[in-house]
Amino acid sequence: MLSKKLQDALNQQINHELYSSYLYLAMSAHFEAANLPGFARWMKIQSEEEGEHGMKFYQFINDRSGRVALEAIAKPPVEYKTPLDVMKKVLEHEKKVTGTIEALYELSLKEKDYPTQVMLHWFIKEQVEEEKNASNIIEMLKTIGDAPAGLAMLDSRVGARAKG
Ligand code: MG
């Protein structure tokens, strides 16, 4: 049985993941409007993955006979600047999410909840990937600078991202 404290924290994590999904969907819409279909596709896939992350926590709470409590999802920003600026925001956001996952892990250690610890291993590894992916795109955008041809090439490259 999940402790009340852990259940509350897991419910809050559902909200963090669903906000991430919402944020990346807003960024996808921004890239659609900015005529960068590759970046738009990358963000849409990212958004879908975050929704799946939220569902992993949802399922886990149910599997442990806990009670899911959904909270309101905050409104993401509508306006964004350059692709570099957007990707920096993604990295910054993912670092925050890493912090929330680590805090959850700390709590599961304190509560001696072993199933939660095992479940969180997947997320700890996933966050390494998330931060790496955003950092890689940031590095490529920095290399390109203001060159439009470079940006067009990178757009098709990030747009080739596979689902899942
Ligand atoms: Mg996530």
Backbone and ligand atoms as CSV (ligand in chain L), in Angstrom:
chain,resi,resn,atom,element,x,y,z
A,1,MET,N,N,0.852,-1.206,0.000
A,1,MET,CA,C,0.000,0.000,0.000
A,1,MET,C,C,0.882,1.248,0.000
A,2,LEU,N,N,0.516,2.193,-0.824
A,2,LEU,CA,C,1.256,3.463,-0.875
A,2,LEU,C,C,0.965,4.288,0.375
A,3,SER,N,N,1.984,4.958,0.890
A,3,SER,CA,C,1.720,5.894,1.986
A,3,SER,C,C,1.002,7.115,1.407
A,4,LYS,N,N,0.313,7.819,2.252
A,4,LYS,CA,C,-0.430,9.009,1.809
A,4,LYS,C,C,0.542,10.027,1.202
A,5,LYS,N,N,1.674,10.187,1.863
A,5,LYS,CA,C,2.681,11.150,1.416
A,5,LYS,C,C,3.180,10.818,0.004
A,6,LEU,N,N,3.469,9.527,-0.191
A,6,LEU,CA,C,3.990,9.091,-1.487
A,6,LEU,C,C,2.894,9.188,-2.554
A,7,GLN,N,N,1.691,8.815,-2.186
A,7,GLN,CA,C,0.576,8.904,-3.130
A,7,GLN,C,C,0.378,10.354,-3.593
A,8,ASP,N,N,0.432,11.280,-2.652
A,8,ASP,CA,C,0.294,12.706,-3.007
A,8,ASP,C,C,1.405,13.135,-3.966
A,9,ALA,N,N,2.627,12.698,-3.668
A,9,ALA,CA,C,3.770,13.079,-4.506
A,9,ALA,C,C,3.659,12.458,-5.903
A,10,LEU,N,N,3.173,11.225,-5.982
A,10,LEU,CA,C,2.998,10.562,-7.286
A,10,LEU,C,C,1.903,11.259,-8.088
A,11,ASN,N,N,0.841,11.665,-7.404
A,11,ASN,CA,C,-0.222,12.413,-8.079
A,11,ASN,C,C,0.301,13.744,-8.616
A,12,GLN,N,N,1.162,14.362,-7.829
A,12,GLN,CA,C,1.737,15.631,-8.268
A,12,GLN,C,C,2.629,15.408,-9.503
A,13,GLN,N,N,3.282,14.261,-9.537
A,13,GLN,CA,C,4.143,13.956,-10.689
A,13,GLN,C,C,3.308,13.764,-11.956
A,14,ILE,N,N,2.121,13.203,-11.819
A,14,ILE,CA,C,1.221,13.103,-12.991
A,14,ILE,C,C,1.034,14.509,-13.550
A,15,ASN,N,N,0.802,15.454,-12.651
A,15,ASN,CA,C,0.569,16.833,-13.085
A,15,ASN,C,C,1.812,17.425,-13.767
A,16,HIS,N,N,2.996,17.151,-13.211
A,16,HIS,CA,C,4.238,17.644,-13.846
A,16,HIS,C,C,4.380,17.087,-15.263
A,17,GLU,N,N,4.086,15.800,-15.415
A,17,GLU,CA,C,4.240,15.165,-16.731
A,17,GLU,C,C,3.209,15.714,-17.717
A,18,LEU,N,N,1.983,15.909,-17.234
A,18,LEU,CA,C,0.940,16.425,-18.133
A,18,LEU,C,C,1.196,17.893,-18.484
A,19,TYR,N,N,1.774,18.632,-17.550
A,19,TYR,CA,C,2.162,20.004,-17.893
A,19,TYR,C,C,3.255,19.982,-18.958
A,20,SER,N,N,4.218,19.075,-18.804
A,20,SER,CA,C,5.278,18.948,-19.818
A,20,SER,C,C,4.661,18.688,-21.188
A,21,SER,N,N,3.671,17.794,-21.218
A,21,SER,CA,C,2.995,17.464,-22.469
A,21,SER,C,C,2.352,18.710,-23.077
A,22,TYR,N,N,1.729,19.494,-22.223
A,22,TYR,CA,C,1.043,20.722,-22.643
A,22,TYR,C,C,2.050,21.765,-23.139
A,23,LEU,N,N,3.144,21.892,-22.401
A,23,LEU,CA,C,4.198,22.855,-22.765
A,23,LEU,C,C,4.776,22.515,-24.142
A,24,TYR,N,N,5.077,21.239,-24.370
A,24,TYR,CA,C,5.680,20.856,-25.646
A,24,TYR,C,C,4.680,20.954,-26.795
A,25,LEU,N,N,3.404,20.769,-26.487
A,25,LEU,CA,C,2.388,20.958,-27.524
A,25,LEU,C,C,2.310,22.443,-27.906
A,26,ALA,N,N,2.440,23.327,-26.923
A,26,ALA,CA,C,2.444,24.777,-27.191
A,26,ALA,C,C,3.672,25.129,-28.041
A,27,MET,N,N,4.799,24.503,-27.738
A,27,MET,CA,C,6.012,24.752,-28.517
A,27,MET,C,C,5.865,24.201,-29.934
A,28,SER,N,N,5.174,23.074,-30.067
A,28,SER,CA,C,4.920,22.493,-31.385
A,28,SER,C,C,4.079,23.461,-32.217
A,29,ALA,N,N,3.057,24.027,-31.605
A,29,ALA,CA,C,2.193,24.995,-32.300
A,29,ALA,C,C,3.001,26.221,-32.726
A,30,HIS,N,N,3.928,26.633,-31.850
A,30,HIS,CA,C,4.797,27.763,-32.185
A,30,HIS,C,C,5.626,27.446,-33.433
A,31,PHE,N,N,6.196,26.255,-33.479
A,31,PHE,CA,C,7.035,25.883,-34.630
A,31,PHE,C,C,6.208,25.707,-35.903
A,32,GLU,N,N,4.966,25.239,-35.748
A,32,GLU,CA,C,4.064,25.172,-36.916
A,32,GLU,C,C,3.912,26.579,-37.496
A,33,ALA,N,N,3.649,27.537,-36.615
A,33,ALA,CA,C,3.435,28.919,-37.052
A,33,ALA,C,C,4.715,29.540,-37.599
A,34,ALA,N,N,5.868,29.046,-37.137
A,34,ALA,CA,C,7.158,29.598,-37.568
A,34,ALA,C,C,7.700,28.878,-38.808
A,35,ASN,N,N,6.878,28.027,-39.417
A,35,ASN,CA,C,7.283,27.266,-40.608
A,35,ASN,C,C,8.531,26.419,-40.385
A,36,LEU,N,N,8.559,25.755,-39.241
A,36,LEU,CA,C,9.625,24.785,-38.966
A,36,LEU,C,C,8.951,23.440,-38.652
A,37,PRO,N,N,8.482,22.747,-39.725
A,37,PRO,CA,C,7.666,21.537,-39.505
A,37,PRO,C,C,8.432,20.415,-38.811
A,38,GLY,N,N,9.743,20.367,-38.996
A,38,GLY,CA,C,10.543,19.320,-38.346
A,38,GLY,C,C,10.554,19.502,-36.831
A,39,PHE,N,N,10.823,20.728,-36.411
A,39,PHE,CA,C,10.806,21.031,-34.974
A,39,PHE,C,C,9.397,20.824,-34.409
A,40,ALA,N,N,8.385,21.197,-35.222
A,40,ALA,CA,C,6.994,21.024,-34.769
A,40,ALA,C,C,6.696,19.549,-34.529
A,41,ARG,N,N,7.177,18.701,-35.434
A,41,ARG,CA,C,6.944,17.250,-35.290
A,41,ARG,C,C,7.691,16.706,-34.064
A,42,TRP,N,N,8.934,17.151,-33.901
A,42,TRP,CA,C,9.746,16.701,-32.747
A,42,TRP,C,C,9.017,17.028,-31.441
A,43,MET,N,N,8.498,18.245,-31.369
A,43,MET,CA,C,7.810,18.683,-30.150
A,43,MET,C,C,6.505,17.931,-29.938
A,44,LYS,N,N,5.816,17.600,-31.027
A,44,LYS,CA,C,4.552,16.886,-30.898
A,44,LYS,C,C,4.814,15.471,-30.374
A,45,ILE,N,N,5.852,14.841,-30.880
A,45,ILE,CA,C,6.220,13.502,-30.382
A,45,ILE,C,C,6.619,13.595,-28.906
A,46,GLN,N,N,7.380,14.635,-28.599
A,46,GLN,CA,C,7.810,14.871,-27.218
A,46,GLN,C,C,6.575,15.024,-26.306
A,47,SER,N,N,5.609,15.783,-26.797
A,47,SER,CA,C,4.372,16.015,-26.051
A,47,SER,C,C,3.643,14.688,-25.795
A,48,GLU,N,N,3.558,13.858,-26.827
A,48,GLU,CA,C,2.878,12.561,-26.687
A,48,GLU,C,C,3.593,11.681,-25.668
A,49,GLU,N,N,4.915,11.721,-25.703
A,49,GLU,CA,C,5.691,10.915,-24.741
A,49,GLU,C,C,5.438,11.355,-23.300
A,50,GLU,N,N,5.334,12.657,-23.107
A,50,GLU,CA,C,5.077,13.161,-21.751
A,50,GLU,C,C,3.703,12.715,-21.254
A,51,GLY,N,N,2.740,12.679,-22.178
A,51,GLY,CA,C,1.417,12.154,-21.822
A,51,GLY,C,C,1.523,10.698,-21.364
A,52,GLU,N,N,2.373,9.928,-22.076
A,52,GLU,CA,C,2.588,8.518,-21.692
A,52,GLU,C,C,3.277,8.427,-20.327
A,53,HIS,N,N,4.193,9.354,-20.056
A,53,HIS,CA,C,4.852,9.361,-18.732
A,53,HIS,C,C,3.810,9.572,-17.636
A,54,GLY,N,N,2.924,10.528,-17.881
A,54,GLY,CA,C,1.853,10.792,-16.916
A,54,GLY,C,C,1.030,9.530,-16.669
A,55,MET,N,N,0.750,8.797,-17.767
A,55,MET,CA,C,-0.059,7.583,-17.648
A,55,MET,C,C,0.670,6.468,-16.910
A,56,LYS,N,N,1.999,6.462,-16.995
A,56,LYS,CA,C,2.763,5.455,-16.228
A,56,LYS,C,C,2.551,5.666,-14.732
A,57,PHE,N,N,2.559,6.922,-14.301
A,57,PHE,CA,C,2.314,7.210,-12.879
A,57,PHE,C,C,0.861,6.901,-12.510
A,58,TYR,N,N,-0.036,7.266,-13.412
A,58,TYR,CA,C,-1.466,6.995,-13.216
A,58,TYR,C,C,-1.692,5.496,-12.999
A,59,GLN,N,N,-1.106,4.703,-13.894
A,59,GLN,CA,C,-1.268,3.243,-13.821
A,59,GLN,C,C,-0.635,2.685,-12.548
A,60,PHE,N,N,0.527,3.230,-12.211
A,60,PHE,CA,C,1.243,2.739,-11.027
A,60,PHE,C,C,0.419,2.977,-9.754
A,61,ILE,N,N,-0.156,4.160,-9.636
A,61,ILE,CA,C,-0.986,4.457,-8.452
A,61,ILE,C,C,-2.157,3.471,-8.387
A,62,ASN,N,N,-2.807,3.236,-9.532
A,62,ASN,CA,C,-3.927,2.280,-9.561
A,62,ASN,C,C,-3.461,0.862,-9.221
A,63,ASP,N,N,-2.316,0.468,-9.783
A,63,ASP,CA,C,-1.792,-0.881,-9.531
A,63,ASP,C,C,-1.497,-1.100,-8.048
A,64,ARG,N,N,-1.162,-0.015,-7.361
A,64,ARG,CA,C,-0.830,-0.120,-5.932
A,64,ARG,C,C,-2.066,0.137,-5.050
A,65,SER,N,N,-3.222,0.080,-5.669
A,65,SER,CA,C,-4.487,0.324,-4.955
A,65,SER,C,C,-4.561,1.701,-4.323
A,66,GLY,N,N,-3.892,2.651,-4.969
A,66,GLY,CA,C,-3.949,4.037,-4.503
A,66,GLY,C,C,-5.110,4.758,-5.158
A,67,ARG,N,N,-5.168,6.065,-4.948
A,67,ARG,CA,C,-6.256,6.855,-5.524
A,67,ARG,C,C,-5.660,7.997,-6.340
A,68,VAL,N,N,-5.953,7.953,-7.646
A,68,VAL,CA,C,-5.489,9.026,-8.535
A,68,VAL,C,C,-6.304,10.285,-8.268
A,69,ALA,N,N,-5.625,11.417,-8.163
A,69,ALA,CA,C,-6.303,12.714,-8.007
A,69,ALA,C,C,-5.702,13.677,-9.029
A,70,LEU,N,N,-6.505,14.018,-10.030
A,70,LEU,CA,C,-6.006,14.896,-11.098
A,70,LEU,C,C,-6.215,16.355,-10.730
A,71,GLU,N,N,-5.175,17.140,-10.931
A,71,GLU,CA,C,-5.234,18.577,-10.641
A,71,GLU,C,C,-5.301,19.359,-11.952
A,72,ALA,N,N,-5.607,20.638,-11.853
A,72,ALA,CA,C,-5.626,21.504,-13.040
A,72,ALA,C,C,-4.219,21.611,-13.633
A,73,ILE,N,N,-4.166,21.632,-14.947
A,73,ILE,CA,C,-2.873,21.771,-15.635
A,73,ILE,C,C,-2.654,23.252,-15.950
A,74,ALA,N,N,-1.490,23.758,-15.586
A,74,ALA,CA,C,-1.184,25.184,-15.793
A,74,ALA,C,C,-1.116,25.523,-17.281
A,75,LYS,N,N,-1.332,26.780,-17.582
A,75,LYS,CA,C,-1.307,27.269,-18.961
A,75,LYS,C,C,0.137,27.500,-19.399
A,76,PRO,N,N,0.578,26.875,-20.483
A,76,PRO,CA,C,1.946,27.135,-20.956
A,76,PRO,C,C,2.019,28.451,-21.721
A,77,PRO,N,N,3.225,29.028,-21.865
A,77,PRO,CA,C,3.347,30.255,-22.665
A,77,PRO,C,C,2.918,30.012,-24.115
A,78,VAL,N,N,2.415,31.048,-24.750
A,78,VAL,CA,C,1.990,30.957,-26.156
A,78,VAL,C,C,3.121,31.423,-27.073
A,79,GLU,N,N,3.788,32.499,-26.666
A,79,GLU,CA,C,4.810,33.114,-27.528
A,79,GLU,C,C,6.214,32.628,-27.162
A,80,TYR,N,N,7.009,32.376,-28.202
A,80,TYR,CA,C,8.396,31.933,-28.012
A,80,TYR,C,C,9.292,32.697,-28.962
A,81,LYS,N,N,10.599,32.659,-28.656
A,81,LYS,CA,C,11.546,33.383,-29.518
A,81,LYS,C,C,12.204,32.428,-30.514
A,82,THR,N,N,13.503,32.423,-30.577
A,82,THR,CA,C,14.228,31.618,-31.578
A,82,THR,C,C,14.208,30.132,-31.194
A,83,PRO,N,N,14.495,29.258,-32.173
A,83,PRO,CA,C,14.597,27.827,-31.854
A,83,PRO,C,C,15.604,27.562,-30.718
A,84,LEU,N,N,16.704,28.309,-30.706
A,84,LEU,CA,C,17.699,28.132,-29.638
A,84,LEU,C,C,17.088,28.469,-28.281
A,85,ASP,N,N,16.353,29.548,-28.252
A,85,ASP,CA,C,15.683,29.960,-27.016
A,85,ASP,C,C,14.683,28.890,-26.547
A,86,VAL,N,N,13.917,28.352,-27.503
A,86,VAL,CA,C,12.929,27.315,-27.154
A,86,VAL,C,C,13.634,26.081,-26.590
A,87,MET,N,N,14.689,25.650,-27.267
A,87,MET,CA,C,15.373,24.432,-26.814
A,87,MET,C,C,16.067,24.633,-25.471
A,88,LYS,N,N,16.511,25.849,-25.200
A,88,LYS,CA,C,17.080,26.146,-23.876
A,88,LYS,C,C,15.998,26.021,-22.807
A,89,LYS,N,N,14.788,26.459,-23.160
A,89,LYS,CA,C,13.661,26.336,-22.228
A,89,LYS,C,C,13.324,24.863,-21.984
A,90,VAL,N,N,13.427,24.053,-23.051
A,90,VAL,CA,C,13.168,22.608,-22.909
A,90,VAL,C,C,14.173,22.005,-21.920
A,91,LEU,N,N,15.448,22.336,-22.111
A,91,LEU,CA,C,16.493,21.779,-21.231
A,91,LEU,C,C,16.274,22.210,-19.778
A,92,GLU,N,N,15.982,23.487,-19.620
A,92,GLU,CA,C,15.719,24.036,-18.283
A,92,GLU,C,C,14.533,23.295,-17.636
A,93,HIS,N,N,13.478,23.085,-18.430
A,93,HIS,CA,C,12.291,22.403,-17.918
A,93,HIS,C,C,12.616,20.957,-17.550
A,94,GLU,N,N,13.362,20.273,-18.417
A,94,GLU,CA,C,13.694,18.868,-18.135
A,94,GLU,C,C,14.556,18.739,-16.881
A,95,LYS,N,N,15.420,19.721,-16.640
A,95,LYS,CA,C,16.232,19.692,-15.414
A,95,LYS,C,C,15.342,19.799,-14.182
A,96,LYS,N,N,14.304,20.615,-14.304
A,96,LYS,CA,C,13.334,20.736,-13.198
A,96,LYS,C,C,12.620,19.402,-12.977
A,97,VAL,N,N,12.206,18.767,-14.086
A,97,VAL,CA,C,11.518,17.473,-13.979
A,97,VAL,C,C,12.456,16.434,-13.348
A,98,THR,N,N,13.723,16.455,-13.752
A,98,THR,CA,C,14.710,15.544,-13.145
A,98,THR,C,C,14.718,15.746,-11.628
A,99,GLY,N,N,14.676,16.993,-11.211
A,99,GLY,CA,C,14.641,17.315,-9.778
A,99,GLY,C,C,13.419,16.718,-9.087
A,100,THR,N,N,12.267,16.761,-9.754
A,100,THR,CA,C,11.040,16.224,-9.131
A,100,THR,C,C,11.114,14.696,-9.044
A,101,ILE,N,N,11.705,14.074,-10.072
A,101,ILE,CA,C,11.861,12.603,-10.059
A,101,ILE,C,C,12.822,12.209,-8.930
A,102,GLU,N,N,13.889,12.961,-8.796
A,102,GLU,CA,C,14.866,12.655,-7.743
A,102,GLU,C,C,14.267,12.852,-6.347
A,103,ALA,N,N,13.443,13.875,-6.200
A,103,ALA,CA,C,12.776,14.106,-4.907
A,103,ALA,C,C,11.814,12.956,-4.590
A,104,LEU,N,N,11.124,12.465,-5.635
A,104,LEU,CA,C,10.236,11.312,-5.461
A,104,LEU,C,C,11.029,10.086,-5.021
A,105,TYR,N,N,12.173,9.916,-5.636
A,105,TYR,CA,C,13.031,8.766,-5.297
A,105,TYR,C,C,13.495,8.859,-3.845
A,106,GLU,N,N,13.918,10.047,-3.452
A,106,GLU,CA,C,14.320,10.303,-2.057
A,106,GLU,C,C,13.187,9.901,-1.103
A,107,LEU,N,N,11.981,10.322,-1.454
A,107,LEU,CA,C,10.829,10.041,-0.605
A,107,LEU,C,C,10.548,8.530,-0.538
A,108,SER,N,N,10.691,7.853,-1.692
A,108,SER,CA,C,10.438,6.401,-1.716
A,108,SER,C,C,11.485,5.655,-0.879
A,109,LEU,N,N,12.690,6.207,-0.786
A,109,LEU,CA,C,13.724,5.612,0.077
A,109,LEU,C,C,13.330,5.807,1.532
A,110,LYS,N,N,12.914,7.023,1.841
A,110,LYS,CA,C,12.529,7.358,3.212
A,110,LYS,C,C,11.344,6.507,3.683
A,111,GLU,N,N,10.402,6.286,2.746
A,111,GLU,CA,C,9.193,5.530,3.087
A,111,GLU,C,C,9.415,4.020,2.964
A,112,LYS,N,N,10.632,3.639,2.543
A,112,LYS,CA,C,10.965,2.213,2.308
A,112,LYS,C,C,9.945,1.560,1.368
A,113,ASP,N,N,9.577,2.291,0.316
A,113,ASP,CA,C,8.637,1.754,-0.668
A,113,ASP,C,C,9.436,1.236,-1.865
A,114,TYR,N,N,9.728,-0.059,-1.850
A,114,TYR,CA,C,10.609,-0.656,-2.873
A,114,TYR,C,C,9.989,-0.675,-4.272
A,115,PRO,N,N,8.702,-1.011,-4.429
A,115,PRO,CA,C,8.138,-0.985,-5.784
A,115,PRO,C,C,8.244,0.398,-6.446
A,116,THR,N,N,8.058,1.451,-5.655
A,116,THR,CA,C,8.173,2.798,-6.235
A,116,THR,C,C,9.616,3.064,-6.675
A,117,GLN,N,N,10.564,2.597,-5.887
A,117,GLN,CA,C,11.969,2.790,-6.261
A,117,GLN,C,C,12.264,2.123,-7.608
A,118,VAL,N,N,11.790,0.877,-7.753
A,118,VAL,CA,C,12.034,0.134,-9.002
A,118,VAL,C,C,11.367,0.839,-10.175
A,119,MET,N,N,10.126,1.284,-9.995
A,119,MET,CA,C,9.400,1.988,-11.048
A,119,MET,C,C,10.158,3.261,-11.462
A,120,LEU,N,N,10.724,3.947,-10.478
A,120,LEU,CA,C,11.402,5.220,-10.760
A,120,LEU,C,C,12.737,5.043,-11.481
A,121,HIS,N,N,13.307,3.844,-11.425
A,121,HIS,CA,C,14.584,3.622,-12.145
A,121,HIS,C,C,14.427,3.962,-13.626
A,122,TRP,N,N,13.291,3.553,-14.200
A,122,TRP,CA,C,13.034,3.841,-15.612
A,122,TRP,C,C,13.047,5.355,-15.860
A,123,PHE,N,N,12.424,6.104,-14.958
A,123,PHE,CA,C,12.334,7.558,-15.124
A,123,PHE,C,C,13.695,8.242,-14.922
A,124,ILE,N,N,14.492,7.695,-14.021
A,124,ILE,CA,C,15.822,8.280,-13.785
A,124,ILE,C,C,16.666,8.158,-15.058
A,125,LYS,N,N,16.566,6.983,-15.700
A,125,LYS,CA,C,17.301,6.783,-16.965
A,125,LYS,C,C,16.720,7.660,-18.068
A,126,GLU,N,N,15.400,7.754,-18.115
A,126,GLU,CA,C,14.711,8.549,-19.133
A,126,GLU,C,C,15.147,10.018,-19.052
A,127,GLN,N,N,15.303,10.531,-17.832
A,127,GLN,CA,C,15.689,11.946,-17.681
A,127,GLN,C,C,17.093,12.213,-18.230
A,128,VAL,N,N,17.983,11.218,-18.125
A,128,VAL,CA,C,19.324,11.372,-18.714
A,128,VAL,C,C,19.163,11.581,-20.225
A,129,GLU,N,N,18.298,10.762,-20.848
A,129,GLU,CA,C,18.024,10.869,-22.288
A,129,GLU,C,C,17.416,12.230,-22.642
A,130,GLU,N,N,16.427,12.643,-21.860
A,130,GLU,CA,C,15.731,13.903,-22.140
A,130,GLU,C,C,16.706,15.077,-22.130
A,131,GLU,N,N,17.554,15.115,-21.129
A,131,GLU,CA,C,18.508,16.233,-21.024
A,131,GLU,C,C,19.543,16.155,-22.144
A,132,LYS,N,N,19.957,14.936,-22.476
A,132,LYS,CA,C,20.945,14.753,-23.543
A,132,LYS,C,C,20.367,15.199,-24.891
A,133,ASN,N,N,19.135,14.784,-25.184
A,133,ASN,CA,C,18.509,15.145,-26.466
A,133,ASN,C,C,18.388,16.655,-26.631
A,134,ALA,N,N,17.925,17.319,-25.576
A,134,ALA,CA,C,17.786,18.780,-25.658
A,134,ALA,C,C,19.162,19.436,-25.810
A,135,SER,N,N,20.144,18.969,-25.050
A,135,SER,CA,C,21.498,19.536,-25.134
A,135,SER,C,C,22.091,19.373,-26.528
A,136,ASN,N,N,21.877,18.204,-27.127
A,136,ASN,CA,C,22.416,17.958,-28.471
A,136,ASN,C,C,21.850,18.950,-29.484
A,137,ILE,N,N,20.540,19.186,-29.418
A,137,ILE,CA,C,19.923,20.122,-30.369
A,137,ILE,C,C,20.424,21.546,-30.096
A,138,ILE,N,N,20.587,21.899,-28.830
A,138,ILE,CA,C,21.125,23.222,-28.479
A,138,ILE,C,C,22.515,23.401,-29.096
A,139,GLU,N,N,23.352,22.383,-28.974
A,139,GLU,CA,C,24.712,22.465,-29.534
A,139,GLU,C,C,24.662,22.655,-31.046
A,140,MET,N,N,23.778,21.923,-31.715
A,140,MET,CA,C,23.666,22.041,-33.179
A,140,MET,C,C,23.164,23.436,-33.566
A,141,LEU,N,N,22.204,23.955,-32.808
A,141,LEU,CA,C,21.674,25.301,-33.095
A,141,LEU,C,C,22.755,26.362,-32.894
A,142,LYS,N,N,23.607,26.170,-31.900
A,142,LYS,CA,C,24.699,27.123,-31.659
A,142,LYS,C,C,25.693,27.086,-32.808
A,143,THR,N,N,25.955,25.896,-33.324
A,143,THR,CA,C,26.889,25.738,-34.448
A,143,THR,C,C,26.356,26.448,-35.685
A,144,ILE,N,N,25.058,26.302,-35.922
A,144,ILE,CA,C,24.422,26.897,-37.107
A,144,ILE,C,C,24.427,28.431,-37.042
A,145,GLY,N,N,24.186,28.965,-35.848
A,145,GLY,CA,C,24.112,30.416,-35.701
A,145,GLY,C,C,22.951,30.988,-36.484
A,146,ASP,N,N,23.211,31.987,-37.332
A,146,ASP,CA,C,22.129,32.654,-38.065
A,146,ASP,C,C,21.966,32.137,-39.496
A,147,ALA,N,N,22.644,31.050,-39.827
A,147,ALA,CA,C,22.591,30.564,-41.208
A,147,ALA,C,C,21.266,29.871,-41.504
A,148,PRO,N,N,20.406,30.477,-42.407
A,148,PRO,CA,C,19.089,29.893,-42.687
A,148,PRO,C,C,19.176,28.491,-43.310
A,149,ALA,N,N,20.180,28.263,-44.146
A,149,ALA,CA,C,20.304,26.946,-44.787
A,149,ALA,C,C,20.583,25.877,-43.728
A,150,GLY,N,N,21.390,26.231,-42.756
A,150,GLY,CA,C,21.704,25.301,-41.664
A,150,GLY,C,C,20.472,24.968,-40.849
A,151,LEU,N,N,19.657,25.981,-40.607
A,151,LEU,CA,C,18.436,25.771,-39.820
A,151,LEU,C,C,17.463,24.878,-40.582
A,152,ALA,N,N,17.351,25.088,-41.887
A,152,ALA,CA,C,16.461,24.262,-42.714
A,152,ALA,C,C,16.918,22.800,-42.679
A,153,MET,N,N,18.231,22.603,-42.720
A,153,MET,CA,C,18.774,21.239,-42.679
A,153,MET,C,C,18.502,20.583,-41.324
A,154,LEU,N,N,18.731,21.358,-40.277
A,154,LEU,CA,C,18.495,20.827,-38.932
A,154,LEU,C,C,17.012,20.533,-38.716
A,155,ASP,N,N,16.152,21.381,-39.304
A,155,ASP,CA,C,14.709,21.165,-39.165
A,155,ASP,C,C,14.325,19.803,-39.731
A,156,SER,N,N,14.858,19.463,-40.895
A,156,SER,CA,C,14.484,18.150,-41.447
A,156,SER,C,C,15.132,17.024,-40.650
A,157,ARG,N,N,16.289,17.303,-40.062
A,157,ARG,CA,C,16.955,16.271,-39.262
A,157,ARG,C,C,16.184,15.969,-37.968
A,158,VAL,N,N,15.791,17.005,-37.241
A,158,VAL,CA,C,15.044,16.751,-35.993
A,158,VAL,C,C,13.647,16.211,-36.306
A,159,GLY,N,N,13.132,16.571,-37.489
A,159,GLY,CA,C,11.814,16.083,-37.899
A,159,GLY,C,C,11.795,14.598,-38.231
A,160,ALA,N,N,12.997,14.042,-38.445
A,160,ALA,CA,C,13.106,12.616,-38.769
A,160,ALA,C,C,13.063,11.748,-37.520
A,161,ARG,N,N,12.919,12.373,-36.365
A,161,ARG,CA,C,12.858,11.641,-35.091
A,161,ARG,C,C,11.811,10.527,-35.143
A,162,ALA,N,N,12.218,9.370,-34.689
A,162,ALA,CA,C,11.291,8.245,-34.634
A,162,ALA,C,C,10.388,8.367,-33.416
A,163,LYS,N,N,9.198,7.809,-33.536
A,163,LYS,CA,C,8.273,7.810,-32.385
A,163,LYS,C,C,8.713,6.770,-31.378
A,164,GLY,N,N,8.502,7.130,-30.114
A,164,GLY,CA,C,8.816,6.175,-29.023
A,164,GLY,C,C,10.256,6.073,-28.811
L,1,MG,MG,MG,8.572,13.120,-18.699
